[in-house]
């Protein structure tokens, strides 16, 4: 099945690592939709924005994800294409 193969390729190319430093921080969720990745979090998380960087070992700063979140129900949603280098994501306020 091509969908299974695509999913397996995604698993080998991308890894999701979750770390909770502060239990009151909103939870960032991630889902795959075809060739896109969808990030979403609660609209109760006022003042939080999505950030990314390409390496956790470098001293480079986190960068704001420029896609404007849309609100659906009680969630903020941001969609990004699955292309380019591996990226790490977080919510920050």
ABEGO torsion letter per residue (X at the ends): XAAAAAAAAAAAABBBBBBBABAABBBBBBBBBEABBBBBBBAABBGBBBBBBABAABABBBBBBABBBBBBEABBBBBBBBBEBBBBBBBBX
